[in-house]
Amino acid sequence: MAQATILLVEDEASIQKVVQAYLSSAGYRLLVADHGQSALALLAQHQPDLMILDLMLPGMDGMELAARVRADPALADMFILMLTARSEEADRVAGLRIGADDYLTKPFSPRELVARVEAILRRRRTPSNGDSSLHFAHTRIDPERREAWAGGQQLELTTTEFDVLLALGRHAGKVLSREQIIDHVWGVDFVGNDRVVDVYVGQVRRKLEAASGTTLIRTVRGIGYQFTDQPQ
């Protein structure tokens, strides 16, 4: 299996040194940038598998960098793990809405960081078991190609957004709890707040509605979410 490449965007030298030591020991190839512009240059040159991104950077902050990355089709499949001193829920939610896949707050355990990285990258390696496309009245989901359409338009989804839609689509008509969605998308080793599910379901719902002109994900208060498009 090819060695995964990780870009660390962090301006504190002490954190750079610790993260490099732990992730290199775990077998990953590390690239390091200490500000947004150098990160953009490395992203264009290497197209890493995952970016560990500090939000509080000099010049271009992490939020702006994440937004620029998510607007670039060439980087659409790259995972983003936020590494930040901002512990407030509003900051975490804002980062997730931009397109981050996970987050850690400083101070953090280097071993937990390695575990989070392994869990994120494992999702890309999980085989699709030969799944064929899922066809609905308004949508189509192709697990093999990791593409989805609604209202005849191809949707621009991040990796995590696609995984959330796929989990809901595979269980169309059923109500999935947040815990069940976490198991399907992040896996049983997920560590974090289940608020992340609400953020991603909301993003997927908005994109589906914009393309199809109808609401296709229903919130079942106190339980979870239901994909309501009709199978064909």
Steps between C-alpha positions, in 0.01 A plus 500: 500500500633844410628716782250772590620860476397748769543877492537664840417872497619633835711803592621382843836325463455290815171357374649439155780297659267285712251431220777418254660257744180309576356486149834413340538216749152382400618471138358815342676737264494850652502840332509813716386858437496783751257733320219489245690599187769235544225248570326586171827447312553158660138402437532583131825307469427188705119466543528329842250253640434702815571850630541569872409865526550749782228766486707779656765566236684822412358680197245268340326321787400136497135569424588688183748234396246222555240691296746542211591132512137389493435726198775320302368190316852352491501482880140389550596155634760623749411466867538795737569459873481828690756551775406806700511676834144619445282277717169683461230299325426782254860490372493122462168508318624777269801290408289193435263701283790618287583137436729368774461130572606501865662722761729491804540781751832604650655374719461157344641152543736407212381141529139613460603704194653188343182304580282769341718505187485121471122501541451770236725334242346159567172629355666549163638145504170333589384295198156570358417127468402542137200720581302609198348844464202595714217647291224717642232727360714812540849369573761246394796388711794307353712343778765369259572837340407692815274732306144616561237685297180679594251655260729404214795695645819345632547603862824650626551307823795467732612150591310507829188654344493218245539239774210652694277502190599142419417382853157664483438377145587141584235516774242705308169520684654398832579742780870491591611630836807718533685204650411281201617765255826535692553122481438498123709809419771540765509149643483360850829668597351849457596737781311828520164670529203364306425862405720432197217287357255792510746723318566254219139392456406868477759562230391198297133596536567853373689374195227246420227764531688749283537244222166318522269774625356276770583386854644148497633463856255520787594576859326271747521695824670316782593205277699588188462540124308333216578501127155534341570476126313211338702207359464415132 
